């Protein structure tokens, strides 16, 4: 699904030199590489504060801790996404409220958000799924109307753009009150281990978050807030510093591959290619996800596995049906889109090193099977 080795070969010398320098200085935690990466990412995103942390799940949890959400507060998020988004809500004893998504973008449906708001609702967590920017104009309007926090889950869409109704172009993750991301190796901007970060333009919130990631300390052994141990190490920061200047190029390579896939599947009535809800810069194709609409998705997965062609089903079970998150509050009739998507979606290989002949072979294999 990803070719990390091929990507590494183009930045090998820079990364190896940086890692050796860290070994020589022994600045393993919060060293110069971390501080430099923080500043460089702030500049790239156009955000005042980046707070690096240990992974993307921590980033979401710490964002919620920093906002001071209390047990029982309701947090609305998408039913169709990776479990980390709802996991941290439950861990903090907040009340997850899962809602349906849009059939084309796969992102949280603003109208479903509106219907789910109660007097206990305190926050919305939109996920920019598969690299596609969520409908943030509508989401921010809803949040303003109901005085809610917006916590962006940007783990799959770093580098994507949002075009506001005022005509501004803003990087995803820097739109809401606070944003989070993951630097898991397969991400568009990935390190060689675990890593994450939180973003905000709020000075006071940033101060709180910096304490939370470091055991609640601003001064050693003085614990001012309840915190956790979640820090990005210098090795991972060095890898990210090597990749960050290439992120736009990486994303453009993904888009180019996506357009080639689209062309290869043109005219296939049972294959629905990804729909972009805005300009081409609003989707960075962390995943290239098809919908197979003739009921043959599972058979296709089996066939591709037999042909040794990687694929993935993201995600096979709605969150509202997962054992850990089943709740009597949920009605199956409220999730028609998600319940259909889990039967149809299939993700194909998508990375910066994809070659035309690989795309052609993958597409031909799928079309031959679908049309047999």
C-alpha positions in Angstrom: 0.0 0.0 0.0 3.0 2.3 0.6 6.6 2.3 -0.6 8.5 3.9 2.3 11.8 2.4 1.2 11.6 4.1 -2.2 10.8 7.4 -0.6 13.7 7.0 1.9 16.2 6.5 -0.9 15.8 10.1 -2.1 16.4 11.6 1.4 18.7 8.9 2.8 21.9 11.1 3.2 20.1 13.9 4.9 18.3 11.6 7.3 21.4 9.5 8.1 23.5 12.6 8.8 20.8 14.1 11.1 20.4 10.9 13.0 24.2 10.6 13.5 24.3 14.2 14.7 21.7 13.4 17.3 23.7 10.3 18.4 26.8 12.5 18.7 25.0 15.2 20.8 22.7 12.8 22.7 19.9 15.3 22.5 17.2 12.7 22.3 14.2 14.4 23.8 13.1 18.0 23.1 16.4 18.6 21.4 17.2 21.1 18.7 15.7 18.9 15.9 12.3 19.0 17.7 12.4 22.7 18.2 13.4 23.4 14.6 10.7 21.1 13.3 8.1 22.8 15.5 8.9 26.2 14.0 9.1 24.9 10.4 5.7 23.2 10.7 4.2 26.4 12.2 5.4 28.3 9.2 4.2 25.7 6.7 0.7 25.5 8.3 0.4 29.3 8.9 -0.5 28.6 12.5 0.8 30.3 15.6 1.5 27.3 17.7 2.6 23.7 17.0 2.9 21.4 20.0 4.7 18.1 19.0 3.7 14.9 20.9 4.2 11.2 20.8 1.4 10.1 18.4 -1.8 11.2 16.7 -4.1 9.5 19.2 -2.4 11.4 22.0 -2.7 14.6 20.0 -6.5 14.2 19.9 -6.7 13.4 23.6 -4.4 16.2 24.7 -6.4 18.7 22.5 -9.6 17.7 24.4 -7.8 17.9 27.8 -6.5 21.3 27.0 -10.1 22.6 26.2 -11.2 21.5 29.7 -14.0 19.2 28.6 -15.7 17.5 31.5 -17.0 13.9 32.0 -20.5 13.7 30.5 -19.9 16.5 27.9 -21.0 15.4 24.5 -18.6 15.4 21.6 -20.0 14.8 18.0 -17.9 13.0 15.5 -18.2 10.8 12.4 -19.3 7.2 12.5 -17.2 6.3 9.5 -13.5 6.8 10.6 -10.7 5.1 12.5 -11.5 4.3 16.1 -8.9 6.6 17.6 -11.2 9.6 17.1 -14.0 8.1 19.3 -11.5 6.2 21.5 -10.1 9.3 23.2 -13.6 10.7 23.8 -14.5 7.6 25.7 -11.1 7.5 27.5 -11.8 11.0 28.9 -15.2 9.9 30.1 -16.8 12.3 27.6 -19.9 11.1 25.7 -19.3 10.2 22.1 -22.1 11.1 19.7 -21.6 9.4 16.4 -23.3 10.8 13.3 -23.5 9.8 9.6 -21.3 11.0 6.8 -21.7 12.4 3.3 -22.0 9.7 0.6 -19.5 11.2 -1.8 -16.8 12.9 0.4 -17.1 10.3 3.2 -16.8 13.2 5.6 -19.1 14.1 8.5 -22.5 15.4 7.4 -23.1 18.9 8.7 -26.9 18.3 8.8 -26.4 15.2 10.9 -24.3 17.4 13.3 -27.2 19.9 13.6 -29.7 17.1 14.4 -27.4 15.7 17.1 -26.7 18.8 19.1 -28.2 18.9 22.6 -27.7 21.1 25.7 -24.8 18.8 26.7 -22.9 19.2 23.4 -19.5 20.9 23.8 -17.4 20.0 20.7 -17.4 18.7 17.2 -14.6 16.6 15.8 -14.6 16.7 12.0 -12.2 14.1 10.4 -10.6 15.1 7.1 -11.0 11.5 5.9 -8.7 10.0 3.3 -7.1 13.4 2.7 -10.4 15.2 1.7 -11.2 18.5 3.5 -14.4 18.3 5.4 -17.2 20.9 4.9 -15.6 23.3 7.3 -17.6 26.4 6.3 -20.8 24.7 7.4 -19.2 23.1 10.5 -17.7 26.4 11.7 -21.0 28.1 11.2 -22.8 25.5 13.3 -20.1 25.7 16.0 -20.4 29.5 16.2 -24.1 29.3 16.3 -24.1 26.8 19.3 -20.9 28.0 21.0 -19.1 24.7 20.4 -15.4 23.9 20.1 -14.1 22.5 16.8 -11.3 19.9 17.1 -9.9 18.9 13.7 -8.7 15.4 13.2 -6.1 16.1 10.5 -4.3 12.8 10.7 -5.0 11.9 7.0 -5.0 15.4 5.4 -1.9 17.3 6.3 -1.1 19.7 3.5 -4.7 20.0 2.2 -6.2 23.4 1.8 -9.6 24.8 2.9 -11.2 27.7 1.1 -13.3 29.8 3.5 -16.4 31.6 2.4 -14.5 34.8 3.0 -12.0 33.9 0.3 -9.2 32.8 2.6 -7.1 29.7 1.9 -6.2 27.9 5.2 -4.4 24.6 5.8 -6.4 21.9 7.3 -5.7 21.6 11.0 -5.5 25.4 11.4 -9.2 26.1 10.9 -10.9 25.1 14.1 -10.1 26.0 17.7 -7.5 23.2 17.8 -6.2 20.6 15.3 -4.3 17.4 15.6 -2.3 15.1 13.3 -0.4 11.8 13.2 3.0 11.3 11.8 2.6 7.5 11.6 5.0 6.2 8.8 2.3 5.7 6.2 0.9 9.2 6.5 1.5 11.9 3.8 4.0 13.4 6.3 5.3 10.4 8.2 8.2 9.7 10.5 9.9 6.3 11.1 8.1 5.5 14.3 5.2 7.2 16.1 4.7 10.9 16.3 2.0 13.6 16.3 1.3 17.2 16.9 -1.4 19.7 18.0 -2.0 23.0 16.3 -3.8 26.2 17.6 -3.8 29.9 17.1 -5.0 30.4 20.7 -2.1 31.5 22.9 -3.7 30.5 26.2 -4.7 27.1 24.9 -1.2 26.5 23.5 0.3 27.3 26.9 -2.0 24.7 28.5 -1.2 22.1 25.9 2.5 22.5 26.4 2.1 21.7 30.0 -0.2 18.7 29.3 2.2 17.0 27.0 5.0 17.2 29.7 3.4 15.8 32.9 1.6 19.1 33.5 5.0 20.8 34.1 6.1 24.2 33.0 8.9 24.2 35.6 10.6 20.9 36.5 8.8 19.1 39.3 6.1 21.8 39.4 2.9 20.2 38.2 0.3 22.9 37.4 -2.2 20.9 35.3 -3.0 17.2 34.9 -0.8 16.0 32.2 0.6 13.0 30.3 3.9 11.9 29.0 3.7 12.5 25.2 6.8 14.0 23.5 8.1 13.7 20.0 11.7 12.4 20.1 14.6 13.9 18.2 15.0 11.0 15.7 11.4 11.4 14.5 11.7 15.2 14.3 14.8 14.8 12.1 13.0 12.5 9.7 10.0 14.9 9.6 12.4 17.9 9.0 13.8 16.1 5.9 10.3 15.4 4.6 8.4 18.6 5.4 10.0 20.6 2.5 8.9 17.9 0.2 5.4 17.5 1.5 3.8 19.6 -1.3 5.6 17.6 -3.9 4.6 14.3 -2.2 0.9 15.5 -2.2 1.1 16.5 -5.8 2.5 13.0 -6.7 -0.4 11.4 -4.9 -2.9 13.6 -6.8 -1.3 12.8 -10.1 -1.6 9.1 -9.3 -5.2 9.6 -8.3 -6.0 11.3 -11.6 -4.5 8.4 -13.5 -6.6 5.9 -11.5 -9.6 8.1 -12.3 -8.9 8.0 -16.0 -8.3 4.2 -15.9 -11.7 3.6 -14.3 -13.6 6.1 -16.5 -16.9 4.6 -17.8 -16.9 1.7 -15.3 -20.5 1.7 -14.1 -19.8 -0.4 -11.0 -16.7 1.5 -9.9 -17.2 5.0 -8.3 -13.9 7.0 -8.1 -13.3 9.5 -5.3 -15.3 12.7 -5.6 -13.5 16.0 -4.8 -15.8 18.5 -3.1 -13.6 21.5 -3.9 -10.6 22.5 -5.9 -7.9 19.8 -6.5 -5.9 21.2 -3.6 -8.6 20.3 -1.1 -7.8 16.5 -1.4 -4.3 15.1 -0.8 -5.3 11.4 -1.3 -3.9 9.8 1.9 -6.0 7.0 0.6 -7.4 6.4 -2.9 -10.8 4.8 -2.1 -13.2 3.4 -4.6 -16.8 2.3 -4.1 -17.7 -1.0 -5.7 -21.4 -0.7 -6.2 -22.4 -4.2 -7.6 -22.0 -6.1 -4.3 -18.7 -7.6 -5.3 -16.4 -5.7 -3.0 -15.5 -8.7 -0.8 -14.9 -11.0 -3.7 -12.7 -8.3 -5.3 -10.6 -8.0 -2.1 -10.1 -11.8 -2.2 -9.1 -11.7 -5.9 -6.6 -8.9 -5.4 -5.0 -10.7 -2.5 -4.7 -13.8 -4.7 -3.1 -11.6 -7.4 -0.7 -10.2 -4.7 -2.1 -6.7 -5.3 -2.3 -4.8 -2.0 -5.7 -3.3 -1.0 -7.4 -2.3 2.2 -11.0 -1.8 3.5 -11.1 1.4 5.5 -13.3 0.8 7.4 -15.2 -2.6 7.5 -17.4 -1.9 10.6 -19.1 1.3 11.6 -18.0 2.7 14.9 -21.6 2.5 16.3 -21.5 -1.2 15.7 -18.1 -1.8 17.3 -18.4 -3.7 20.6 -16.6 -1.0 22.6 -18.9 1.7 21.4 -22.4 0.1 21.1 -25.0 2.3 22.7 -28.7 2.1 22.9 -28.9 5.8 21.9 -28.0 4.8 18.3 -30.7 3.9 15.7 -29.6 2.1 12.6 -31.8 4.3 10.5 -29.6 7.3 11.4 -26.6 5.7 9.6 -27.7 4.8 6.1 -24.6 6.1 4.4 -22.0 4.6 6.7 -23.8 1.3 6.7 -23.6 1.2 2.9 -20.0 2.5 2.7 -18.7 -0.3 4.8 -20.0 -2.8 2.2 -18.5 -0.9 -0.8 -15.2 0.9 -0.1 -11.9 -0.4 -1.1 -8.6 1.5 -0.9 -5.9 0.9 -3.6 -2.1 1.4 -3.3 -1.4 5.2 -3.0 2.0 6.7 -2.3 4.6 8.9 -3.8 6.5 6.2 -5.7 3.6 4.8 -7.7 4.5 4.2 -11.4 2.2 4.3 -14.4 2.5 0.6 -15.2 1.6 -0.3 -11.6 -1.6 1.8 -11.8 -2.5 0.3 -15.2 -2.0 -3.2 -13.9 -4.0 -2.6 -10.8 -6.9 -1.0 -12.7 -6.9 -3.7 -15.4 -7.0 -6.4 -12.8 -10.0 -4.8 -11.1 -11.9 -4.1 -14.3 -11.4 -7.6 -15.7 -12.7 -9.0 -12.4 -15.7 -6.7 -12.2 -16.7 -7.2 -15.8 -16.1 -11.0 -16.0 
